[in-house]
């Protein structure tokens, strides 16, 4: 499995890590369980590339799971964080930079009039759900199978991401009563949503979803699906919550809501908005956000919320996105990459479905279209694992799970895309040897 890859230092570190960290990792997908073998340990990143502790270099299709839209160690972000750190790493008090950053987010995201900064995507979605319940006075939340909204108790029911990767039905340690008000439906099935609202519509605070799913692999909404959800929630007085932790500032500067022209009531942001630092946000129109303390009765707080280093990174990232929008370049290059993957798989007589939008892409090893969690699970995860390692041998690092989207950065040059196409062609061919 490891072939020509040097692995000695990573293997030694993994052995040491397992003695002091559960499973040897601080986030489950890093353990490489679904692709076999042991994890790599990273030493540094530069542009489109990762370098591990054994000296192997990889073209990086993970991008820290989304935030690095300009690649690793982007100079303007590094400079902004360094300058901020010289002034102090944390204050637990307000700064001007938080105000300016909030103004920039509001200017970018069409549905947001006020925003609260937090430290992680989990915290953003958890808080947004609390706001939806507090604003509406209702208790029930609708989510979709395979959508992952962080690891808060109420949202782990039939989730994607690591839950899907490890084949877990839900999570131990979450009492059934905690998820009793979480109603889970198939993604892309508008009729199922309409039927549920006819029964429980008066008790539903919100629908929460990833407008483009990244946590069961990249799965796009069917035409009219987001519009249908918008109409149903308006008719029944529920809120529509877009989890744009992955899609925000990636599918467009204003996120999926800008790209699809459908405005939610509440938006959760993360990943790109923090420039690679631990930062996230949630926002909505003013009347909704005004239920949040200290103005209203919905409590949410955090010592590190609006951390000055994270805000500096986020502001530098958004400034570069405005100055040098990468969206057209990424759309063109990654669309071509997707087509190349399809052609190479067909040449090797391997059935795949390639889902792609903008700079998000997943190769599913199935002959069926993938539009929800059930169709995603038809993919041959074992074959994906073999393809993953064949790519690793050729210096390409794909997500170490069939059920995670890849994220491609603008640091990829045309030559990098050509290299990825050739590596994938060879990797598909190797599966038939």
PyMOL commands that set and color helices and strands:
alter all, ss='L'
color gray80, all
select helices_A, chain A and resi 8-20+22-24+28-31+63-66+75-87+96-108+121-136+153-155+162-165+176-178+190-203+225-236+255-260+271-274+286-289+308-323+327-347+373-376+381-393+414-430
alter helices_A, ss='H'
color red, helices_A
select strands_A, chain A and resi 42-46+49-52+57-60+114-118+140-144+182-185+204-209+239-244+266-269+280-284+353-357+360-364+396-397+406-407
alter strands_A, ss='S'
color yellow, strands_A
deselect
rebuild
show_as cartoon
